[in-house]
Amino acid sequence: MFHVLANVSARTSIVSHSRQTHLASNPLELIRQQLKTLKVGPQLQMQLVELHEQHHEELDQWSRDQASLAMRQPRSIYNEHARLAAEGYCLNTAIHEVSGFLLKYDVRTAGASLIDSISDYHRLILEADFQQAYRQLDEHGKMQLMMAVEPGVLKKLGIENSPISDRVLNRFSEKIPPSLFLTEAEFIAVIDYLNSSTKLFAALNSAARLKDFYAQALFAETVACVSAELNAGLIKLCLHPSFARTDITVHKGVCMSNQAGIFRLAALDHALMHDTKIYSPHTVSATEEETQSYLTTKSPDIYNVGLKVKIKRGAALDHLHDAITQGEHEVALPAGASFRVTGKSEQLVFNKLAGCAVPTTIYSLEQL
């Protein structure tokens, strides 16, 4: 999901010699050094599992300690404790999630394709979930889905029946440029990203943040077989007449209660105060329906900040969701989107789990 970070990274930090000596003894620096010895290959999954088992608890506690120290200082993107807490949290997440990703996609070399990498078992799970979701669509939704993919793609995923004849489908499809049809790999990447049980988004998003904000490229290289296809698919869907949404406002509840929250809030406040842009290195998704935002459907103790975002162009993905999450009215933007923060307000937002209105900070954003 959408996480905001300022363009301040470990690469640009200025620290004293004594501070560098201290960093060398902390778990974050230790893992940074160990990651330099790893590469994409058959052994990476087990190596990440070992890293997780050896350092997860230690790095988690160290990141919490950094976050506690950060809270004693003014909120700022230049608060080193806040930045380190965010990096530690992101790294811990990536190690865990990407090791899980490698059980679904057996990436043997950098540059491997999605179709060659996806495991038979994971593909069967995606096919079963998609077939169930497809049965829940009405005839209009099924037709839109069929007009979104290259011929034969749905059949490869076990969809044999069509709500309309081939003749009628071809007549409608002629109005859509062939360059906008999703390939098999793009389609799999999109439905996997949206699947509520595989949680692929956590691996892809944390990998992208580590590469762009903390100069750790290993994880992004590992998931590239999926992230590249996902981005290519979303770019097509943003232009597809059945899926494109233009000049709309979307809503998102975000988690700022973890160790990274202090730094991310500082990034939003800094962008608002200094009129600087914020950037997302990964897919951004939100909902067109304010009542479907995580601010209203998830625990207010976790999703405690809201984003109200004016977007220029996105892709409506409801017809591509699994059966459990259809109806969320999700709209997604490809990786690389930039935004201005235009406002901040305190509001009472009704939360369904709490059963009452909850005080919430809402940031207003505009896509650049």
ZAMARGU-4260 file (C-alpha; in steps of 0.2 Angstrom, whole numbers, plus 5000, padded with zeros to 4 digits):
<rodrens>
0) 5000/5000/5000 | 5005/5019/4999 | 5019/5024/5011 | 5026/5041/5010 | 5045/5045/5012
5) 5054/5060/5009 | 5069/5061/4997 | 5081/5059/5012 | 5090/5042/5012 | 5105/5034/5020
10) 5115/5039/5005 | 5114/5057/5010 | 5116/5057/5028 | 5130/5066/5036 | 5137/5058/5052
15) 5152/5060/5062 | 5166/5047/5063 | 5160/5042/5081 | 5143/5040/5075 | 5149/5029/5061
20) 5158/5018/5073 | 5142/5017/5083 | 5132/5012/5068 | 5144/4998/5064 | 5138/4989/5080
25) 5120/4990/5078 | 5109/4977/5069 | 5104/4988/5055 | 5122/4991/5050 | 5126/4972/5052
30) 5112/4967/5040 | 5117/4980/5028 | 5134/4972/5027 | 5128/4955/5026 | 5116/4959/5012
35) 5131/4965/5001 | 5137/4947/5001 | 5120/4940/4994 | 5114/4939/4976 | 5098/4933/4967
40) 5100/4915/4965 | 5094/4897/4971 | 5101/4900/4989 | 5093/4917/4992 | 5077/4911/5000
45) 5086/4901/5013 | 5098/4915/5016 | 5084/4927/5019 | 5075/4915/5031 | 5092/4913/5041
50) 5094/4932/5041 | 5076/4934/5048 | 5078/4920/5061 | 5094/4928/5067 | 5090/4946/5067
55) 5072/4949/5066 | 5068/4952/5085 | 5084/4961/5088 | 5081/4973/5073 | 5063/4975/5078
60) 5067/4980/5095 | 5082/4992/5089 | 5070/5000/5077 | 5057/5003/5091 | 5071/5010/5102
65) 5076/5022/5088 | 5057/5027/5086 | 5056/5031/5105 | 5072/5042/5104 | 5064/5051/5089
70) 5049/5055/5098 | 5059/5065/5111 | 5064/5077/5097 | 5054/5088/5086 | 5046/5079/5071
75) 5058/5082/5056 | 5064/5073/5041 | 5082/5077/5048 | 5078/5067/5064 | 5091/5053/5062
80) 5083/5042/5074 | 5066/5043/5065 | 5075/5039/5048 | 5084/5024/5055 | 5068/5018/5063
85) 5060/5019/5046 | 5074/5010/5037 | 5075/4996/5051 | 5056/4993/5049 | 5057/4993/5030
90) 5072/4981/5030 | 5064/4969/5042 | 5048/4969/5032 | 5057/4966/5016 | 5068/4951/5022
95) 5052/4942/5029 | 5041/4946/5014 | 5053/4943/5000 | 5058/4926/5007 | 5040/4922/5006
100) 5039/4929/4989 | 5053/4917/4983 | 5042/4902/4989 | 5029/4908/4976 | 5041/4914/4962
105) 5057/4903/4961 | 5068/4917/4954 | 5084/4908/4950 | 5093/4923/4941 | 5091/4942/4940
110) 5080/4945/4925 | 5070/4929/4926 | 5053/4931/4918 | 5037/4929/4928 | 5030/4915/4918
115) 5046/4905/4920 | 5047/4909/4939 | 5030/4906/4946 | 5028/4890/4955 | 5015/4877/4949
120) 5007/4878/4967 | 5006/4897/4967 | 4998/4897/4950 | 4985/4885/4955 | 4980/4895/4970
125) 4979/4911/4959 | 4969/4902/4946 | 4957/4895/4959 | 4954/4912/4967 | 4952/4920/4950
130) 4939/4908/4944 | 4929/4911/4960 | 4930/4929/4958 | 4925/4928/4940 | 4909/4919/4944
135) 4904/4933/4956 | 4905/4946/4942 | 4890/4951/4933 | 4889/4950/4914 | 4895/4967/4911
140) 4910/4965/4923 | 4915/4948/4914 | 4914/4957/4897 | 4925/4971/4903 | 4937/4959/4909
145) 4938/4949/4893 | 4941/4965/4884 | 4956/4969/4895 | 4967/4954/4890 | 4975/4947/4875
150) 4966/4933/4867 | 4968/4916/4876 | 4974/4923/4892 | 4958/4919/4902 | 4957/4902/4895
155) 4975/4899/4902 | 4968/4903/4919 | 4954/4891/4917 | 4940/4902/4911 | 4931/4893/4897
160) 4914/4901/4896 | 4911/4918/4889 | 4896/4929/4893 | 4895/4935/4875 | 4899/4927/4858
165) 4916/4929/4850 | 4908/4939/4836 | 4901/4952/4848 | 4917/4952/4859 | 4928/4955/4843
170) 4917/4970/4838 | 4919/4978/4855 | 4938/4974/4856 | 4941/4982/4839 | 4938/4999/4847
175) 4952/4996/4859 | 4970/4997/4853 | 4979/4980/4854 | 4993/4988/4864 | 4981/4990/4879
180) 4977/4972/4881 | 4986/4964/4896 | 4998/4949/4892 | 4997/4933/4902 | 5011/4939/4914
185) 5004/4957/4916 | 4987/4949/4921 | 4995/4937/4933 | 5005/4951/4941 | 4990/4962/4943
190) 4978/4949/4951 | 4992/4943/4962 | 4995/4960/4968 | 4977/4962/4972 | 4975/4945/4980
195) 4970/4947/4998 | 4978/4930/5003 | 4995/4930/4994 | 5000/4948/5001 | 5012/4950/4987
200) 5010/4969/4989 | 5020/4969/5005 | 5035/4961/4996 | 5035/4973/4981 | 5032/4989/4990
205) 5045/4986/5003 | 5058/4981/4990 | 5054/4997/4980 | 5056/5008/4995 | 5073/4999/5000
210) 5080/5002/4983 | 5075/5020/4980 | 5077/5027/4998 | 5090/5016/5006 | 5101/5010/4991
215) 5097/4992/4994 | 5094/4985/4977 | 5094/4966/4981 | 5076/4965/4985 | 5070/4975/4970
220) 5080/4964/4959 | 5072/4948/4966 | 5054/4954/4964 | 5057/4962/4947 | 5049/4948/4937
225) 5033/4953/4945 | 5035/4972/4948 | 5039/4976/4930 | 5024/4966/4924 | 5013/4974/4937
230) 5018/4991/4932 | 5017/4988/4913 | 4999/4981/4916 | 4994/4996/4927 | 5000/5008/4914
235) 4989/4999/4901 | 4974/4999/4912 | 4976/5018/4916 | 4973/5020/4897 | 4960/5007/4894
240) 4943/5014/4891 | 4934/5001/4903 | 4946/5004/4918 | 4953/5022/4917 | 4948/5034/4929
245) 4953/5053/4927 | 4952/5068/4938 | 4945/5060/4953 | 4948/5060/4972 | 4952/5044/4981
250) 4954/5040/4999 | 4966/5030/5009 | 4969/5025/5027 | 4988/5023/5031 | 4997/5015/5045
255) 5008/5027/5055 | 5008/5018/5071 | 5023/5007/5067 | 5042/5012/5068 | 5042/5020/5051
260) 5027/5031/5055 | 5036/5046/5064 | 5047/5048/5049 | 5033/5047/5036 | 5023/5059/5045
265) 5038/5071/5046 | 5039/5069/5027 | 5021/5074/5024 | 5023/5089/5036 | 5039/5094/5027
270) 5031/5093/5010 | 5016/5103/5016 | 5027/5117/5024 | 5040/5119/5010 | 5029/5114/4995
275) 5041/5100/4990 | 5035/5085/4981 | 5033/5067/4988 | 5037/5052/4978 | 5031/5034/4978
280) 5043/5021/4971 | 5029/5008/4971 | 5011/5006/4966 | 4999/5018/4975 | 4981/5011/4978
285) 4966/5019/4987 | 4947/5019/4985 | 4935/5029/4976 | 4922/5026/4990 | 4927/5036/5006
290) 4917/5023/5017 | 4929/5009/5010 | 4945/5017/5016 | 4954/5008/5029 | 4951/5023/5040
295) 4933/5016/5042 | 4935/4998/5039 | 4951/4993/5049 | 4957/4996/5067 | 4959/5015/5071
300) 4974/5010/5082 | 4983/5004/5067 | 4976/5014/5052 | 4977/5031/5061 | 4980/5044/5047
305) 4970/5047/5031 | 4975/5053/5013 | 4963/5062/5002 | 4971/5062/4985 | 4966/5071/4969
310) 4973/5060/4955 | 4975/5064/4936 | 4973/5046/4930 | 4972/5029/4938 | 4965/5012/4935
315) 4949/5005/4943 | 4953/4987/4948 | 4937/4980/4956 | 4934/4967/4942 | 4952/4961/4945
320) 4950/4958/4964 | 4948/4941/4972 | 4931/4936/4978 | 4934/4942/4996 | 4939/4960/4991
325) 4927/4964/4977 | 4918/4980/4980 | 4932/4990/4988 | 4932/5001/4973 | 4951/5001/4972
330) 4960/5013/4960 | 4979/5011/4958 | 4992/5022/4950 | 5008/5014/4943 | 5025/5016/4952
335) 5034/5032/4951 | 5019/5044/4955 | 5023/5061/4963 | 5012/5072/4973 | 5010/5089/4982
340) 5003/5090/5000 | 4991/5104/4999 | 4982/5103/5016 | 4981/5095/5033 | 4965/5094/5044
345) 4959/5086/5060 | 4942/5077/5057 | 4931/5065/5066 | 4929/5049/5055 | 4916/5036/5058
350) 4925/5019/5061 | 4915/5003/5058 | 4925/4993/5070 | 4925/5005/5084 | 4907/5009/5081
355) 4910/5028/5084 | 4918/5043/5076 | 4937/5043/5079 | 4948/5059/5079 | 4959/5058/5063
360) 4972/5068/5054 | 4969/5070/5035 | 4982/5075/5023 | 4976/5082/5006 | 4987/5078/4991
365) 4987/5081/4972 | 4995/5071/4959 | 5008/5080/4949
</rodrens>
